[in-house]
Amino acid sequence: MPHRLVWQGGQIYPGPAAGQKWRLPVLHLILSNPPYICENDDSLSDEVLCDPALALYAGADGLAAYRALLPQIGAILADKGQAFRLEIDMAR
């Protein structure tokens, strides 16, 4: 199995320029834990606040990372992609 599995981490892909095609590999599995906390959420525990702000906050409504990622899924997820997992705040 190791020869069939490639771990690839990184930021949300910026997408192709107008008129360009994707030059990224097609992915069969996407696992994501993007930031999803509202910037004004003051109910976080000290344990959560140990994480960097970049890993926690996603705009005023906590959905900025999803707005960047979701439009790209069709271009990067294989036709028979097995899973697409995202984590989101229970209040959303």
C-alpha positions as CSV (number, residue, x, y, z in Angstrom):
1,M,0.0,0.0,0.0
2,P,2.8,2.6,0.7
3,H,3.6,2.7,-3.0
4,R,-0.1,3.7,-3.7
5,L,-0.4,6.3,-0.9
6,V,1.1,9.8,-1.1
7,W,0.6,12.3,1.7
8,Q,0.3,15.9,0.5
9,G,-0.2,18.7,2.9
10,G,-0.4,22.4,2.4
11,Q,-2.5,25.4,2.0
12,I,-5.8,25.6,0.0
13,Y,-4.8,25.6,-3.6
14,P,-5.2,29.0,-5.2
15,G,-6.7,27.6,-8.4
16,P,-5.8,28.2,-12.0
17,A,-5.7,31.6,-13.7
18,A,-8.5,32.4,-16.1
19,G,-8.3,30.2,-19.2
20,Q,-5.7,27.9,-17.6
21,K,-6.2,24.2,-16.7
22,W,-5.4,22.6,-13.3
23,R,-1.8,21.4,-13.1
24,L,-2.3,19.5,-9.9
25,P,-2.6,15.8,-9.3
26,V,-6.2,14.6,-9.0
27,L,-6.8,13.5,-5.4
28,H,-8.8,10.4,-4.4
29,L,-9.1,11.4,-0.8
30,I,-9.3,14.8,0.8
31,L,-9.0,15.2,4.6
32,S,-9.2,18.7,5.9
33,N,-9.4,20.4,9.3
34,P,-9.5,24.1,8.2
35,P,-10.0,26.9,10.7
36,Y,-13.7,27.3,11.4
37,I,-14.1,29.6,14.4
38,C,-15.6,33.0,14.2
39,E,-13.1,35.8,14.9
40,N,-15.3,37.3,17.7
41,D,-15.8,34.0,19.5
42,D,-14.8,34.6,23.1
43,S,-16.0,31.3,24.5
44,L,-12.8,29.3,23.7
45,S,-11.0,27.4,26.4
46,D,-7.4,28.0,27.3
47,E,-6.6,24.6,25.7
48,V,-7.9,25.7,22.3
49,L,-6.3,29.1,22.6
50,C,-2.9,27.3,22.7
51,D,-3.2,26.8,18.9
52,P,-2.1,29.6,16.6
53,A,-4.8,32.0,15.5
54,L,-4.2,31.0,11.8
55,A,-5.4,27.4,12.7
56,L,-8.5,28.6,14.6
57,Y,-10.2,31.7,13.1
58,A,-11.9,31.9,9.7
59,G,-13.4,35.3,9.3
60,A,-16.4,36.9,10.9
61,D,-18.7,33.9,10.4
62,G,-16.0,31.1,10.6
63,L,-16.6,30.0,7.0
64,A,-13.9,31.7,5.1
65,A,-11.8,28.6,4.6
66,Y,-14.8,26.7,3.2
67,R,-15.5,29.5,0.8
68,A,-12.0,29.1,-0.6
69,L,-11.9,25.3,-0.6
70,L,-15.4,24.1,-1.7
71,P,-15.4,25.7,-5.2
72,Q,-12.2,23.8,-6.0
73,I,-13.4,20.3,-5.0
74,G,-14.7,19.4,-8.5
75,A,-11.3,20.2,-10.0
76,I,-9.1,18.3,-7.6
77,L,-11.2,15.3,-6.4
78,A,-11.1,12.3,-8.6
79,D,-14.4,11.2,-10.2
80,K,-14.5,8.2,-7.9
81,G,-13.0,10.0,-4.9
82,Q,-13.8,8.0,-1.8
83,A,-14.2,10.7,0.8
84,F,-14.3,14.3,1.5
85,R,-14.2,15.1,5.2
86,L,-14.4,18.6,6.7
87,E,-14.8,19.6,10.3
88,I,-17.1,22.5,11.2
89,D,-18.3,24.4,14.3
90,M,-21.5,22.8,15.7
91,A,-23.2,26.2,15.5
92,R,-22.9,26.2,11.7
